[in-house]
């Protein structure tokens, strides 16, 4: 999947993450759940989430909090989903990557094949879609302003984020406009 144009920051972010996951699969045979946020002036974090012990609903809300605290204008999220097909009674592992800002999203799926050792042996592209209404696409709603936090959640999430920062990778990528 190529970028919409060479200067499209959202497509560039999506493509970078796709390449990163392909390299992780090839070099390490693993695909960690992760999120990366980018600020308007190009600061970026990459947060590996496999050790985050929160129910998926609380995790999603926490990630929205992290993006807000970081003042992110775009993000990309990746991880493995289990998907079933009721016609074939088959369950498949699928790597899903979503890049989004408050106006649009790109989402791609790759079928995961594992070797006998349990390591990722292949990623086969299934589909890539895009849209201009992130609030309507599951997995791309983090920056749409649709989440509110109670004071208890703010306190809890701030403590989790402060504790996690030492293991989060931060970098500068240049201004995004």
N, C-alpha and C positions, 0 to 999 in steps of 0.2 A: 504494500500500500504506500503510495507516494504522497507527498504533501500536496495540498491544494495549489500552492505556489511556493517557490523557494523562500519567500519571506513571510509565510504564514506561521506566526509563533505557535499556535495551537497544534497545527499539523507537524511542525518541527519537534515539539515536545512529545507528541504521540510517536513519531518515527524514532526519536532517541530512545524512548522507553521500550519500544518494540525491539530495537537492535540490542539493547541491554539485556532483555529477557532471552533473546535468541542466543546471546553470548553466555549467559548464565546456564542455559540448558546444555549448550555444547561443552562448556568448560567444567561445569560442576554437577550437571545432571539434576539440578534443583531449581525450583521456581518459587521464591518467597513471596508472600503477600506484602505489598508495599504501597506507599503513597509519596508523592512528591508535589510540593507546592512552589509556586513562583510568584514573586512580588512584581509590581509595576517596574521597579528599577533593577530587576534581574537577579535578586537574591533567590536562592533555591535551596530546598532541603529535600533529602531522600530518607524516608523513615521506614525501616523494615519492621513489619508488624506481626511476624509469626509468634513472637513471645508475648504479645499483648493479650492478656487474659480477660477479655470482656465479651459478653454475649453480643452477637452480631448487631443487634439494634443499638446497644450502648456504644459499641465500637464505632458504628457509623456516626452517631451523634458526637462522640469524642473527636473523630477525625474532622468533622465540621468545625468543632471548637478550635482544633489545632490550626486549621486553615485560616480561621478568623483571627486568631492570636498572631499568626505569622503575617497577616495582611495580604494573603494570596489573592491574585486576580485570575490565576489559572492553576490547574492541578492535573496530575495523571495518577491513576490508581491501577494496580495490577494484582491479580491473584487467580488461583485455581478455583473453579466452580465444578460441582458435580451436576451433570445434567442427564436426565432420563428421557427415553423415548418409549412411550407407552405402547406403540405399535410393535417395536422390536424387543421390548422388555430389556433394553440395554442401558447401562449407565456409563457415561463417559466423563473423563476429566477434560476440562476446557480451560485454557488460559484466556482470561478476559482482561483487556486493557482498555481503560476509558480515560480520555483527556477531555477536559471541559473548562469553560469559563462560564460566566453568568448568562451568556447568550447562545452558545452552541456547544456541540460535543462531537467527538469522534470515538467510535467504539469498535474494537476488533476482537475476534475469537479465533483461537488456535486449538485444535484437538491435540491432546497430549498422549503420546505413546511411550510406555515405559519398557525398559529392557528387563531381563530376568533378574538383574540386581536391584530393581526398583528405581533406578535412575532414569531421568528423562532421556529417551532415545531419539525422539522426533517431535517436532511441532508442525502440524499441518494447518495452514490457513484455511479457515472455514468461511468467514465473512467479515466485512468491515462496513459499518454504516455511519451515517452522520446526520445531524439534524440541528435545527435552530431553536429548540425548545427543551433545554436541559431538565426543566421541572417535570417533563413528561417521560423522561427516559430513566429507568431505574439505574442507579449507579453513577448518574451524572448530575445529581441535584445538589451537591455539596455547596456550591456557590450561589444558589438561587435565592437565598434569604428565607428559605422555608422552615428553618429550624430556630427555635427559641430555647434558651437555657434558664433553668431555675438557679437560684443562688447556690443551692446545694451542689448542683451539677457543675456550675462554674468553679467552685472551690475544689471539688473532686478532680475535674478535668485539668485544672491548672496545676495541681499537685502531680498528676500523672505526666503531664507534658514537661514540667520542670525536671522530673526524675528521668524521663526518656531522653532529654536533649543531649546528654553525654554520649549516647550511642547513635545519634542522628547525624547524618552527613550534611554539611552545609557547604555551598559554593556560590560563586558569582557567575552568572551566565550572560551578563550584559542586559541593558534595558529592553523591555518588551513593549515600550511605547506608551 
